[in-house]
Amino acid sequence: MLPWKRVLRPLAALLMTAAVAAVPATAAHASPVHATTARVSAATSSAPSHGWNDYSCKPSAAHPRPVILVHGTFANSVDNWLSLAPYLESRDYCVFSFDYGQLAGVPLIYGLGPIDKSAEQLSAFVDKVLAATGTAKADLVGHSQGGMMPRYYLKFLGGAAKVNALVGIAPNSHGTTLGGLTKLLPYFPGAEDVLNLATPALAQQVVGSDFMTKLNQGGDTVPGVHYTVIASKYDEVVTPYQSQFLSGSDVKNVLIQDLCSLDLSEHALLGVTDRIAFHEVANALDPAHASPTTCASVLS
């Protein structure tokens, strides 16, 4: 076996494990339904899906901004949000999601392309949603890469003028070590080049990458945007988990186990099924009516 394959195999295995874990158990065990859902995801930017992406939705006085959900790496605009989108919609939010980071010849899974280009796709989608809803600003909620990529949009593409809040669920804010595996890459000639060529977004999310250096240079945040980070100490993908937290004058960093010590959710589950995390998302979107998040919030 070539040396770089020995590195890429555990890296790919861990990332693919996260991708598989991101699919709710009910979908994973009903393959025809799951396949249909995945096919639908490609069209979600222009058609209703599971009650969200309704371009006739007009934000209410109570929740005056649309919420745009930004999926993570190896995910898509449907599977990542099968629980959170209905959760927010039932609370009278106009909810939208889209696919980004497509690679040619790779169907159904997204978030793999260059992150700066994905941020351009986000910019176009925000403009589309604002035009449809007649609003001046949106709120963004993202999982994993989806909680980090919007910061490029805010910082370099003028997004701060169009976004009120960014809520990152297990965001890769400062790069990941993947539990130390990424430290092995320099010892295997060609491994980094293969990773960058095959899946640019993965290479850019490694701690110390040129992309991460540019993103965080000069500070984590930009004025005028409210930031919330929701992290789990059991995260096995974005490591160390403390690297997810942001620094800035308008930042709320939340460790989910500080709210409910019984919550064992790791990286994928925190964004896909964790209703305690969802309660914190709701608080971040409507801080004037926030209520304490506890273990009992799973019932809300």
Protein Blocks (a to p, Z undefined) as FASTA:
>chain_A
ZZklmmmmmmmmmmmmmmmmmpcfklmmmmklmmmmmmmmmmmmmpceehiaiakbccdf
klmcccdddddehiafklmmmmmmmmmmmnopacddddehiaehiahiahkbcfklmmmm
mmmmmmmmmmmnopabdcdddehjlmmmmmmmmmmnopmmmcfbdcdehiafkopeehol
mmmmmmmghklmmmmmmmmmlmmmpghiaklmmmmgoijbdehiacdddddfkbckbccf
klmpccdjbbcdddfklmomklccdfklmmmmmmklmmmmmmmmmmmlgccddfklmmZZ
